[in-house]
Structure formats: C-alpha cells, structure tokens
Amino acid sequence: MNSAPLPPQRFCLIRHGETTANADAIIAGVTDVPLTRLGRDQARALSQRTWPKQIAIYASPMSRAQHTARLAFPNQHFTLHDGLRERHWGVFEGRPLTEQPLREDTPDQGEGWTDMIIRVQTAITEICAASQGRLPVLVCHSGIIRAARILWTTGDAGQRPPNATPLLFEQTDRKMMEKPL
C-alpha cells in the first residue's frame, strides 16, 4: 500500500506519553485515558530537547495527546487535528491487548484499517501543506505512526512505537525513511 503520494515535506510523529491503558495493556483507541506519572515525565523530557526553530505543532484531539503536547511544548500553540485520533477499536475498547483483533479486521462498531489509512494519509498531507515551510510535529498515537509506515516507508506497520519518542519521516528517493529525531 506504500504507493500513496508522498507528503510535500518531512514531518515528525510523536506517540503520546505512557497512559494508564498502556501500563495495564488495555485497548484504548478512542477511550480517553490519562497519562501516567511516567507518561507526564516522558512528555516533560521532550521539552528539554533541541527542536528546529521553525516547527508547527499539531495534536490528536484525545486528551493524552493534548496533555503530552502541553508538557512537551510549554507556552507554544498547537493545533488539534481530528485526523490524528487513534483508531476506534469498537467492541474491543477496554479489553486486554491480548484480545485485540488482527489489524486488517474491522471490529464491530469500530473503524476499518483501510479507512484509517486513508484518514491518516489525508491528515498528514493536509498538515504538511499547511505548515508553510515549518517542520510539522504531530503528537499522535501508535496507530497513526503505523499507518504512516504502511503508507510511505517499508509498507509494514512494524512494532508499536515507543512513547514520547520523536520519529522523523524524511523523503529519500520515492519513499520516506523513519528515524529518531
């Protein structure tokens, strides 16, 4: 599926800090769960990093992403983008991760993987176009990062990305490379 048109520029994806659902191995796609103490510390640590001077910060509307953005980029404006929300796992929300269905399956009352991929492609393309030459920094979720990998890197979703770790997606030839920022 990685034949999607490349975004017009490089971008950075950051999975939110650790949440109570992450710590308890619970599925919490659209379930609003708070950051743990560790998650808040992870987010605050991002504020100590050296960032490019010109960044445009976007966040998922989920509270865990917004909280991470506020702690990581204190006193900086960020824009919410609904396309950065995590996948809706339907009837599996709140269940143990061990019960999570295959990614390609559409859970009852949930969002299909293909629908999510299209949503992510649209969101990241729109954000990159609107960033006016600034590096887009998107505070989002594991599923968003995995969809970006499918769309523009190896075509494989890969392992769950670590919490609060900036990942730079940068164009090389006809695909994007993912690397720590």
Steps between C-alpha positions, in 0.01 A plus 500: 500500500802732513420640156322801655628838382773626730425795726652825372760515780654314791305470824543378857262262678500460877292240679349647818654421841416177679133471603320294760378276216859452374615409851209255544523355143142606418360599158415870513470629146233767546461441873628812673764387748744717699876503495677318781765673710759341271305629197501855638875472568558370146306795357687753716832349384405593143504868605873466575583393145643735243234549234534677166409868536216477253250233604124470466350291781184294447332256736229239502184617677542218754592636844814284525642661186397851604652452847822374342511800263446747787778346709740450208451846352409730791381847403480402133184489295390170352214421266263208547440283195227235513680289240772427759264318740567135574305221335162409645519137608122473548390219731866432587550836673594437863594136446849354556747545213516121476142510362574763233384377158724493196573848366339416165171396665231762556375468856125522566411867553861594417707653223642293216877499444465620139276786615757596759785492247306735270425732796868508602617564144257791468587646841878490462485633143275790612720579799819498294345728240376742768829516692647767270857373503507424874567143617164344589521333842196277554418368848291195426465127561659166419243425229573828319872424492435146378271630226770748390747211478258304282436800277849637450785286635539122484131417455514319836336635817794376709518486876300729728701824517634611838318768694622861476773428246520739201517314169600695191354395165720638223487442126772303325448396139135388470428420863539639848756383753408488869771588749523634854518878509 
